[in-house]
């Protein structure tokens, strides 16, 4: 089976592939095979199953990160869709053109891994919650004194229906994997089930797979058959038990929701362990790459999209949304604030309720506290932006820049028509529409003259009452 290097995925695209470098602190004689060629029909989606997002990135990238952190030298991804190959770049891929079973899928990596005699882990792109610690435990079991050729990861689901059972002997060695439909009543009482994940000695894996047949109801080549073949050849097989929460196989949208909950719980725990306070952890949602500093306070119902970095001593009030934003130390955000890509907040900035910041730099000590949109702009240090201010950055064809100087004061309900510059220390009167540059320390006001008509209101009311009485 030919091996190809996937083209580099667009780092600015929706998947934000931040894959770790698998050459660092890794075992070059160990590898992983990730099976990702399934059709995922139960997802009822035009998107391949393994590309559905988990914590803000395709689920398969979570698994590839765990593989790298577990010290495996490389990962070969078995695919049937070029979109998967693009998403996992720069990992090498092999193609499974026909869906002939898990054993057949693993065989597609035979040529790519012919030089690997150490551990080969076989994993599934739809099992993205497996941790590096679990993968390391499987490898450690392979290196124990009895040196089993095959180590299978088992787990105990709340509902074992439809899972294969792991049959062990008196000393705990794995005797067989029995599919649910083939299990007898006694075997169905076994609570330890097969996750499908294996760690196999590279020197034996493909020789064992070459002996797997497809004489079964589906006419498929089953990976699980290698356990029986290995034992028949006098090779040891073992099982270790994993956490059921790590082995939520994602086949449906409901499975995806369950997996997201597990992933979010992990990310919340990581944030709190790092020194953040979450008032209501269950209502805060993180992305896989969210960076939170120390002594950060996060209120309820806060959502972090991709590419967010929060400094130390930041207060985030309830109902805020962040994406592609940077917030420096000591800032206060919200409630009900939205920071969009390119928002860059310096130290001690205040962003208040119903404020939206997009592709804008807010410099040290500036305040944007109420009902305001700032986009494609700079707000200088200690400037104060009044309620209802809008930077009018788009003319229907292109975006334009607004520059607000240090210490400037922008009155409420002001429209700044870009491109425009307000100088340092300048004042803009409330209700103004500013379309020309304002010099530093100047006052700019655009208002229609105020007229007073004495007694007009009473005359108006009298006339309307008369009309209503006639009508």
C-alpha positions as CSV (number, residue, x, y, z in Angstrom):
1,X,0.0,0.0,0.0
2,X,1.5,3.3,-1.0
3,X,2.4,5.9,1.6
4,X,2.0,9.6,1.1
5,X,2.6,12.7,3.0
6,X,-0.5,14.7,3.5
7,X,-0.4,18.3,2.3
8,X,-0.1,20.9,5.1
9,X,-3.5,21.9,6.4
10,X,-4.4,25.6,6.3
11,X,-3.6,26.8,9.8
12,X,-6.0,29.7,9.5
13,X,-8.9,27.4,8.6
14,X,-11.7,26.1,10.8
15,X,-9.7,23.2,12.2
16,X,-6.7,25.0,13.7
17,X,-4.3,22.1,13.6
18,X,-1.8,22.7,16.4
19,X,-0.2,19.2,16.2
20,X,2.8,18.5,18.4
21,X,6.2,17.6,17.1
22,X,6.4,13.9,17.2
23,X,10.2,13.9,16.8
24,X,10.7,15.3,20.3
25,X,11.4,12.8,23.2
26,X,9.9,10.0,21.1
27,X,10.7,6.4,20.5
28,X,11.6,6.0,16.8
29,X,11.1,2.3,17.0
30,X,7.5,2.7,18.1
31,X,4.5,3.8,16.1
32,X,0.7,4.1,16.1
33,X,-1.8,3.2,13.4
34,X,-4.9,5.3,13.5
35,X,-7.9,3.8,11.8
36,X,-9.9,6.7,10.2
37,X,-11.3,5.3,7.0
38,X,-14.8,4.5,8.4
39,X,-17.8,6.1,6.7
40,X,-19.5,7.3,9.9
41,X,-23.0,6.8,8.5
42,X,-24.7,7.1,11.9
43,X,-23.5,10.7,12.2
44,X,-25.8,11.5,9.3
45,X,-23.3,14.1,8.0
46,X,-21.4,15.0,4.9
47,X,-18.4,15.6,7.0
48,X,-16.2,12.5,7.8
49,X,-16.8,11.4,11.4
50,X,-13.3,12.0,12.6
51,X,-13.4,15.6,11.5
52,X,-16.4,16.5,13.7
53,X,-15.0,19.0,16.3
54,X,-14.2,18.2,19.9
55,X,-13.1,21.1,22.1
56,X,-12.8,23.2,18.9
57,X,-10.8,20.9,16.6
58,X,-11.4,17.7,14.7
59,X,-11.6,14.8,17.2
60,X,-8.8,12.9,15.5
61,X,-6.4,15.7,16.3
62,X,-7.0,15.1,20.0
63,X,-6.0,11.5,19.6
64,X,-2.9,12.4,17.6
65,X,-1.8,14.8,20.4
66,X,-2.1,12.0,22.9
67,X,-0.1,9.7,20.7
68,X,2.7,12.3,20.5
69,X,2.7,12.9,24.2
70,X,2.9,9.2,24.8
71,X,6.3,9.2,23.1
72,X,5.5,7.3,19.9
73,X,7.8,8.1,17.1
74,X,5.2,8.4,14.4
75,X,1.6,7.9,13.5
76,X,0.2,6.4,10.3
77,X,-3.4,7.4,9.6
78,X,-5.5,5.0,7.5
79,X,-8.0,7.1,5.5
80,X,-10.5,6.8,2.7
81,X,-11.3,10.6,2.4
82,X,-8.8,13.2,1.3
83,X,-10.3,15.7,3.8
84,X,-9.1,13.6,6.6
85,X,-5.7,13.4,5.0
86,X,-5.5,17.1,4.8
87,X,-6.7,17.6,8.4
88,X,-4.0,15.4,9.9
89,X,-1.1,16.8,8.0
90,X,1.9,16.5,8.3
91,X,1.2,12.9,9.4
92,X,1.6,10.2,6.8
93,X,-1.5,8.5,5.5
94,X,-2.3,5.3,3.7
95,X,-5.6,4.7,1.9
96,X,-8.1,1.9,2.5
97,X,-10.0,1.8,-0.7
98,X,-12.4,-1.0,0.3
99,X,-13.9,-1.4,3.8
100,X,-13.0,-5.0,4.5
101,X,-12.7,-4.9,8.3
102,X,-10.3,-3.7,11.0
103,X,-7.7,-6.3,10.2
104,X,-7.6,-5.2,6.6
105,X,-7.4,-1.6,7.6
106,X,-4.3,-2.2,9.8
107,X,-2.6,-4.2,6.9
108,X,-2.6,-1.0,4.8
109,X,0.2,0.3,7.0
110,X,2.4,-2.8,6.6
111,X,4.8,-1.3,4.1
112,X,5.0,2.0,6.0
113,X,6.0,0.3,9.3
114,X,8.1,-2.6,8.0
115,X,11.1,-1.3,9.8
116,X,9.3,-1.0,13.2
117,X,10.0,-3.9,15.6
118,X,8.9,-2.1,18.8
119,X,5.4,-1.3,20.0
120,X,2.7,-0.6,17.5
121,X,-0.4,0.8,18.9
122,X,-3.7,0.4,17.0
123,X,-6.2,3.1,17.7
124,X,-9.4,4.5,16.3
125,X,-10.0,8.1,15.1
126,X,-13.4,7.9,16.7
127,X,-11.9,7.3,20.2
128,X,-10.4,10.7,20.8
129,X,-10.4,10.8,24.6
130,X,-7.7,8.2,25.3
131,X,-5.0,9.8,27.4
132,X,-1.2,9.6,27.0
133,X,-1.1,7.9,30.4
134,X,-3.3,5.0,29.2
135,X,-1.1,4.5,26.1
136,X,2.0,4.5,28.2
137,X,0.4,1.9,30.5
138,X,-0.2,-0.4,27.5
139,X,3.4,-0.1,26.4
140,X,4.6,-0.7,30.0
141,X,2.6,-3.9,30.1
142,X,4.2,-5.1,26.9
143,X,7.6,-4.6,28.6
144,X,6.9,-6.7,31.6
145,X,8.8,-9.9,32.2
146,X,6.2,-12.1,30.4
147,X,6.6,-9.8,27.3
148,X,3.1,-10.4,25.8
149,X,3.0,-10.0,22.0
150,X,-0.5,-8.5,22.2
151,X,-1.9,-6.1,24.9
152,X,-5.6,-5.3,24.6
153,X,-7.2,-2.3,26.3
154,X,-10.4,-3.3,28.2
155,X,-13.0,-1.3,30.0
156,X,-16.2,-1.8,31.9
157,X,-19.1,0.2,30.3
158,X,-22.4,0.8,32.1
159,X,-24.1,-1.1,29.3
160,X,-21.9,-3.9,27.9
161,X,-24.5,-4.8,25.2
162,X,-23.0,-5.2,21.8
163,X,-19.4,-5.1,23.1
164,X,-17.0,-8.0,22.7
165,X,-16.0,-9.7,25.9
166,X,-12.4,-10.3,27.1
167,X,-12.0,-13.8,28.3
168,X,-9.1,-14.3,30.7
169,X,-7.6,-17.3,32.4
170,X,-6.8,-17.8,36.1
171,X,-3.6,-15.8,35.9
172,X,-5.2,-12.9,34.1
173,X,-3.8,-13.7,30.7
174,X,-6.1,-12.9,27.7
175,X,-7.5,-16.1,26.2
176,X,-9.9,-14.8,23.7
177,X,-12.1,-11.9,22.5
178,X,-15.6,-13.1,22.0
179,X,-18.0,-11.0,20.0
180,X,-21.3,-10.3,21.8
181,X,-23.4,-12.2,19.2
182,X,-21.1,-15.2,19.6
183,X,-20.9,-15.2,23.4
184,X,-22.6,-17.9,25.5
185,X,-24.6,-16.9,28.6
186,X,-21.6,-17.4,30.9
187,X,-19.4,-15.1,28.8
188,X,-22.1,-12.5,28.6
189,X,-21.8,-12.1,32.3
190,X,-18.2,-10.8,31.9
191,X,-18.1,-7.1,32.5
192,X,-14.7,-6.5,31.0
193,X,-15.2,-5.5,27.4
194,X,-13.0,-5.0,24.3
195,X,-12.3,-1.3,23.4
196,X,-10.6,-2.4,20.1
197,X,-7.4,-0.6,21.1
198,X,-4.2,-2.8,21.0
199,X,-0.5,-2.6,21.6
200,X,1.3,-5.3,19.5
201,X,4.9,-6.2,19.1
202,X,6.0,-4.8,15.7
203,X,7.9,-8.0,15.0
204,X,4.7,-10.0,15.2
205,X,1.8,-7.7,14.1
206,X,1.8,-8.1,10.4
207,X,2.7,-11.8,10.4
208,X,-0.3,-12.4,12.6
209,X,-2.5,-10.3,10.4
210,X,-1.4,-12.2,7.3
211,X,-3.1,-15.3,8.9
212,X,-6.4,-13.6,9.6
213,X,-9.2,-15.0,7.3
214,X,-12.6,-13.6,6.4
215,X,-14.7,-16.7,6.8
216,X,-17.5,-15.0,8.7
217,X,-20.9,-13.6,8.2
218,X,-19.7,-10.2,7.0
219,X,-16.7,-11.5,5.0
220,X,-14.4,-9.2,6.8
221,X,-10.9,-9.5,8.3
222,X,-11.2,-8.9,12.0
223,X,-8.3,-7.5,14.0
224,X,-9.5,-9.3,17.1
225,X,-8.6,-12.7,15.5
226,X,-4.9,-12.1,16.1
227,X,-5.4,-12.9,19.8
228,X,-6.4,-16.5,19.0
229,X,-3.7,-16.8,16.4
230,X,-1.0,-15.5,18.7
231,X,-2.0,-17.9,21.5
232,X,-2.0,-20.8,19.1
233,X,1.6,-19.9,18.3
234,X,2.6,-19.8,22.0
235,X,2.7,-16.0,22.1
236,X,1.4,-14.3,25.2
237,X,-1.6,-12.0,25.2
238,X,-2.6,-9.6,28.0
239,X,-5.2,-7.1,29.0
240,X,-5.1,-3.9,30.9
241,X,-8.2,-2.0,32.1
242,X,-8.9,1.6,31.1
243,X,-11.3,4.3,32.2
244,X,-14.6,3.9,30.5
245,X,-14.8,7.7,30.1
246,X,-11.7,7.5,27.8
247,X,-13.3,5.0,25.6
248,X,-16.4,6.7,24.5
249,X,-16.4,5.6,20.9
250,X,-18.1,8.4,18.8
251,X,-20.5,7.0,16.3
252,X,-23.5,9.3,16.7
253,X,-24.2,12.9,17.6
254,X,-25.2,11.8,21.1
255,X,-21.8,10.1,21.5
256,X,-20.2,13.3,20.4
257,X,-22.1,15.3,23.0
258,X,-21.0,12.8,25.8
259,X,-17.4,13.1,24.6
260,X,-17.5,16.9,24.7
261,X,-18.7,16.8,28.3
262,X,-15.8,14.6,29.3
263,X,-13.3,16.8,27.4
264,X,-14.7,20.0,28.9
265,X,-14.5,18.5,32.4
266,X,-10.8,17.9,31.7
267,X,-10.2,21.4,30.5
268,X,-12.0,22.9,33.4
269,X,-10.0,20.9,35.8
270,X,-6.8,22.0,34.1
271,X,-7.8,25.6,34.3
272,X,-8.6,25.4,38.0
273,X,-5.4,23.4,38.7
274,X,-3.5,26.2,37.0
275,X,-4.8,28.9,39.3
276,X,-8.1,30.0,37.8
277,X,-11.4,30.4,39.7
278,X,-14.5,29.2,37.9
279,X,-17.7,30.3,39.7
280,X,-19.8,27.7,37.9
281,X,-17.4,25.3,36.1
282,X,-20.2,23.4,34.3
283,X,-21.2,26.5,32.4
284,X,-17.8,27.5,31.2
285,X,-16.6,26.1,27.9
286,X,-13.0,26.0,26.8
287,X,-11.2,25.2,23.5
288,X,-8.4,22.8,23.3
289,X,-5.8,25.6,23.0
290,X,-7.2,28.1,25.6
291,X,-4.5,29.5,27.8
292,X,-5.5,30.8,31.2
293,X,-3.2,32.6,33.5
294,X,-3.1,32.6,37.3
295,X,-5.6,34.3,39.6
296,X,-8.1,34.6,36.7
297,X,-11.8,34.8,37.8
298,X,-14.3,33.4,35.3
299,X,-18.0,33.9,35.9
300,X,-20.8,31.7,34.6
301,X,-21.7,31.1,31.0
302,X,-18.4,32.1,29.4
303,X,-17.3,30.5,26.1
304,X,-13.7,30.3,24.7
305,X,-13.3,29.6,21.0
306,X,-10.0,28.8,19.4
307,X,-6.8,30.9,19.8
308,X,-7.5,32.7,23.2
309,X,-4.8,33.7,25.7
310,X,-5.7,35.2,29.0
311,X,-3.1,36.8,31.3
312,X,-2.9,36.9,35.1
313,X,-5.3,38.6,37.4
314,X,-8.0,39.0,34.8
315,X,-11.6,39.2,35.7
316,X,-14.1,37.8,33.2
317,X,-17.7,38.5,34.2
318,X,-20.7,36.3,33.1
319,X,-21.9,35.7,29.5
320,X,-18.7,36.6,27.6
321,X,-17.5,35.0,24.3
322,X,-13.9,34.9,23.2
323,X,-12.3,33.8,19.9
324,X,-8.8,34.5,18.6
325,X,-8.3,37.1,21.3
326,X,-5.4,38.1,23.7
327,X,-6.0,39.7,27.1
328,X,-3.1,41.0,29.2
329,X,-2.8,41.0,32.9
330,X,-5.3,42.9,35.1
331,X,-8.0,43.4,32.5
332,X,-11.7,43.3,33.4
333,X,-14.1,41.9,30.8
334,X,-17.9,41.9,30.6
335,X,-20.5,41.0,31.4
336,X,-21.9,40.2,28.0
337,X,-18.8,41.1,26.1
338,X,-17.6,39.6,22.8
339,X,-13.9,39.5,21.8
340,X,-13.5,38.4,18.2
341,X,-10.4,37.4,16.3
342,X,-7.6,40.0,16.4
343,X,-8.8,41.6,19.7
344,X,-5.6,42.5,21.6
345,X,-6.1,44.0,25.1
346,X,-3.2,45.4,27.1
347,X,-2.9,45.6,30.8
348,X,-5.7,47.0,33.0
349,X,-8.1,47.5,30.1
350,X,-11.8,47.6,31.0
351,X,-14.3,46.1,28.5
352,X,-17.9,46.3,29.7
353,X,-21.4,45.0,28.9
354,X,-22.5,44.5,25.4
355,X,-19.1,45.6,23.9
356,X,-17.7,43.9,20.8
357,X,-14.0,44.1,19.9
358,X,-12.7,42.8,16.6
359,X,-9.2,43.1,15.0
360,X,-8.4,46.0,17.4
361,X,-5.7,46.9,19.9
362,X,-6.9,48.4,23.2
363,X,-3.9,49.9,24.9
364,X,-3.1,50.0,28.6
365,X,-5.8,51.4,30.9
366,X,-8.3,52.2,28.2
367,X,-12.0,51.8,28.9
368,X,-14.7,50.7,26.6
369,X,-17.5,50.1,29.0
370,X,-20.9,50.1,27.4
371,X,-22.8,49.1,24.2
372,X,-19.9,49.7,21.8
373,X,-18.4,48.2,18.6
374,X,-14.7,48.7,18.0
375,X,-13.4,47.0,14.9
376,X,-10.2,47.5,12.8
377,X,-8.9,50.1,15.3
378,X,-6.5,51.2,17.9
379,X,-7.6,52.7,21.2
380,X,-4.8,54.5,22.9
381,X,-3.7,54.2,26.5
382,X,-6.2,55.5,29.0
383,X,-8.7,56.6,26.3
384,X,-12.3,56.5,27.3
385,X,-14.9,55.3,24.8
386,X,-18.5,56.3,25.6
387,X,-21.6,54.2,25.4
388,X,-23.0,53.6,21.9
389,X,-19.8,54.4,20.1
390,X,-19.3,52.7,16.7
391,X,-16.2,52.5,14.5
392,X,-17.8,52.5,11.0
393,X,-15.0,50.3,9.5
394,X,-16.7,48.8,6.4
395,X,-17.8,50.8,3.4
396,X,-19.5,47.8,1.6
397,X,-16.3,46.9,-0.2
398,X,-13.3,47.2,2.1
399,X,-12.3,47.6,5.8
400,X,-10.8,50.9,7.0
401,X,-8.8,51.8,10.2
402,X,-9.8,54.0,13.1
403,X,-7.0,55.4,15.3
404,X,-7.9,56.8,18.7
405,X,-5.1,58.5,20.5
406,X,-4.0,58.1,24.1
407,X,-6.1,59.9,26.7
408,X,-8.8,60.7,24.1
409,X,-12.5,60.9,25.2
410,X,-15.2,59.8,22.8
411,X,-18.6,60.9,23.9
412,X,-21.7,58.6,23.9
413,X,-23.5,57.7,20.7
414,X,-20.6,58.7,18.4
415,X,-20.0,57.3,14.9
416,X,-16.3,57.3,13.8
417,X,-16.3,56.9,10.0
418,X,-13.1,55.2,9.0
419,X,-10.5,55.9,7.9
420,X,-10.2,58.5,10.6
421,X,-7.8,59.6,13.4
422,X,-8.6,61.1,16.7
423,X,-5.5,62.7,18.2
424,X,-4.1,62.2,21.7
425,X,-6.1,63.9,24.4
426,X,-8.9,65.0,22.0
427,X,-12.5,65.2,22.9
428,X,-15.4,64.2,20.7
429,X,-18.8,65.4,21.8
430,X,-21.7,63.0,22.3
431,X,-23.9,62.3,19.4
432,X,-21.2,63.2,16.8
433,X,-20.5,61.7,13.4
434,X,-16.7,62.1,12.9
435,X,-15.6,61.7,9.3
436,X,-12.5,63.9,9.4
437,X,-9.3,63.7,11.5
438,X,-9.5,65.4,14.9
439,X,-6.2,67.0,16.1
440,X,-4.8,66.2,19.5
441,X,-6.3,68.1,22.4
442,X,-9.1,69.5,20.2
443,X,-12.8,69.3,20.6
444,X,-14.9,67.9,17.7
445,X,-18.7,68.2,17.8
446,X,-21.2,67.6,14.9
447,X,-24.8,68.4,16.1
448,X,-27.7,70.1,14.5
449,X,-28.7,73.4,16.2
450,X,-31.2,72.9,19.0
451,X,-34.5,74.8,18.5
452,X,-37.0,75.6,21.3
453,X,-40.6,76.2,20.4
454,X,-42.3,77.6,23.5
455,X,-45.7,76.1,24.3
456,X,-45.6,73.7,21.3
457,X,-46.2,70.5,23.4
458,X,-49.4,71.8,24.9
459,X,-50.8,73.1,21.5
460,X,-50.0,69.6,20.1
461,X,-51.8,67.7,22.8
462,X,-54.9,70.0,22.6
463,X,-55.1,69.5,18.8
464,X,-54.8,65.7,19.1
465,X,-57.5,65.6,21.8
466,X,-59.8,67.5,19.6
467,X,-59.1,65.1,16.6
468,X,-59.8,62.1,18.8
469,X,-63.1,63.5,20.1
470,X,-64.4,64.1,16.6
471,X,-63.3,60.7,15.5
